[in-house]
Amino acid sequence: MAASKLSTEQAEAVTLRSVLADGSQCFRVPKFTQIVTRLAPGYVLVTGIGYNSGECAPLITAELARAIPAGGKVTSFVNLAAQTGQASVAREWWSQWVDQNRAQVATTHMLVQSRMMDMAISVLGMVLGGGMIKAHSDVAAFEALIAAQVPSFRKLPVFPDLPPLLD
């Protein structure tokens, strides 16, 4: 990655990792939780809860890199319905990662519920170009989109074993 305030070493130092009951990988920093759920080979669901400071972004992108099938691409479904915002350093990190991994990244579908997050996704989509990112605002339509590509998918998980956000 280009020079950035973010690093894998810093992310490791400030991120609490755990595995949830459904096998999802959970990454927590104060005021933000990100969960990566592998849906099928080459398909992941990423869920963001709280304000994304970007601190754990290097760990999430490493997890996504591991989800790329050999010789294939990864399709990401990103549930940002419970994400309240995102620091510019996080957007920059994601933009750089997608740009560097463009050949292995298929379309990323993002569920957003807030106007602020919708604007942030629009900016990211313009920076990356090529229609790689598509924003969605209807939960049922987002779930149907996932189910059309991953037939075993039924609905967005609720993660009952997730503790509350840290302050």
C-alpha positions in Angstrom: 0.0 0.0 0.0 1.0 3.6 -0.5 2.1 5.7 2.5 -0.7 5.8 4.9 -1.5 6.3 8.5 -2.7 2.7 8.5 -0.5 -0.4 8.8 -1.0 -4.1 9.5 1.2 -3.7 12.7 -0.9 -0.9 14.0 -4.2 -2.7 13.1 -3.0 -5.8 15.0 -2.1 -3.7 18.0 -5.5 -2.1 18.3 -7.9 -4.7 17.0 -9.6 -7.4 19.1 -10.2 -10.4 16.9 -12.7 -13.2 17.5 -14.6 -16.0 15.7 -18.4 -15.8 16.1 -20.7 -18.8 16.6 -21.5 -18.9 12.9 -17.7 -19.0 12.0 -17.6 -15.3 10.9 -14.4 -13.4 11.6 -15.0 -10.4 13.9 -12.6 -7.4 14.1 -13.3 -4.8 16.8 -11.8 -1.4 17.6 -13.4 1.2 19.8 -16.8 2.3 18.3 -16.5 0.0 15.3 -17.0 -3.7 14.5 -16.4 -5.3 11.1 -17.4 -8.9 10.5 -16.4 -11.0 7.5 -18.6 -14.0 6.7 -17.6 -16.4 3.9 -20.8 -17.3 2.1 -19.4 -19.6 -0.6 -16.1 -19.9 -2.5 -15.4 -16.4 -3.9 -18.4 -14.8 -2.1 -18.1 -12.8 1.2 -20.4 -10.7 3.3 -18.8 -7.9 5.2 -20.8 -6.2 7.9 -19.9 -2.8 9.5 -21.3 -1.6 12.7 -20.5 1.9 14.2 -18.1 4.5 13.0 -15.2 3.1 10.8 -12.0 4.9 11.8 -10.1 2.6 9.4 -7.9 1.2 12.2 -8.8 -2.4 11.3 -8.9 -2.0 7.5 -5.5 -3.7 6.8 -6.8 -6.8 8.6 -10.1 -6.8 6.7 -8.5 -6.4 3.3 -6.1 -9.3 4.2 -9.1 -11.4 5.1 -10.7 -10.5 1.7 -7.5 -11.4 -0.1 -7.7 -14.9 1.5 -11.2 -15.2 0.2 -10.1 -14.8 -3.4 -10.2 -18.3 -5.1 -7.1 -19.4 -7.0 -7.4 -18.0 -10.5 -10.8 -16.4 -9.7 -12.4 -13.3 -8.3 -14.2 -12.4 -5.1 -17.6 -10.9 -5.0 -18.3 -8.9 -1.9 -21.6 -8.0 -0.3 -21.1 -5.2 2.2 -23.8 -4.5 4.8 -23.2 -0.9 6.0 -26.8 -0.4 7.3 -25.5 -0.1 10.8 -22.3 1.8 9.9 -22.6 5.5 11.0 -19.7 6.9 9.0 -16.2 6.3 7.7 -13.0 8.2 8.1 -11.3 9.3 4.8 -8.2 7.2 5.7 -10.4 4.1 5.6 -11.9 5.0 2.2 -8.4 5.7 0.9 -7.1 2.3 2.1 -10.1 0.5 0.5 -9.7 2.4 -2.7 -6.0 1.5 -2.9 -6.6 -2.2 -2.1 -9.3 -2.5 -4.7 -7.2 -0.8 -7.3 -4.2 -3.1 -6.6 -6.4 -6.2 -6.7 -8.7 -5.1 -9.5 -8.1 -8.3 -11.5 -9.3 -10.4 -8.6 -12.3 -8.2 -7.5 -15.7 -8.7 -9.0 -18.6 -6.3 -8.3 -18.9 -5.1 -4.7 -22.5 -4.6 -3.6 -23.1 -2.3 -0.7 -26.2 -1.9 1.4 -26.4 1.6 2.8 -29.1 3.2 4.9 -27.7 6.7 5.7 -27.3 9.5 3.2 -23.8 10.1 4.5 -22.7 6.5 3.7 -24.4 6.7 0.3 -22.4 9.8 -0.6 -19.2 8.1 0.6 -19.9 5.0 -1.5 -20.7 7.2 -4.5 -17.3 9.0 -4.2 -15.5 5.7 -3.8 -17.3 4.3 -6.9 -16.3 7.4 -8.9 -12.6 7.0 -7.8 -12.5 3.3 -8.8 -14.7 3.6 -11.9 -15.8 0.7 -14.0 -19.1 0.0 -12.1 -17.2 -2.1 -9.6 -19.3 -0.8 -6.7 -23.0 -0.7 -6.6 -25.0 0.8 -3.8 -28.4 -0.6 -2.6 -30.8 0.8 0.0 -33.5 -1.9 0.2 -32.7 -4.8 2.6 -35.0 -7.3 0.9 -33.7 -6.5 -2.5 -30.1 -6.8 -1.2 -30.8 -10.2 0.4 -32.4 -11.4 -2.9 -29.4 -10.2 -4.8 -27.1 -12.3 -2.5 -29.4 -15.3 -2.7 -29.4 -15.2 -6.5 -25.6 -15.6 -6.5 -25.3 -17.8 -3.4 -28.3 -20.1 -3.4 -27.7 -21.3 0.2 -28.1 -17.7 1.5 -31.4 -16.9 3.3 -31.0 -13.5 5.1 -28.5 -11.1 6.6 -27.1 -12.5 9.9 -27.9 -10.7 13.2 -24.9 -12.0 15.2 -26.6 -12.6 18.6 -23.2 -13.3 20.3 -21.7 -9.9 19.4 -21.0 -7.9 22.5 -21.9 -4.1 22.5 -19.5 -1.6 20.9 -16.7 -0.3 23.1 -16.4 3.3 24.0 
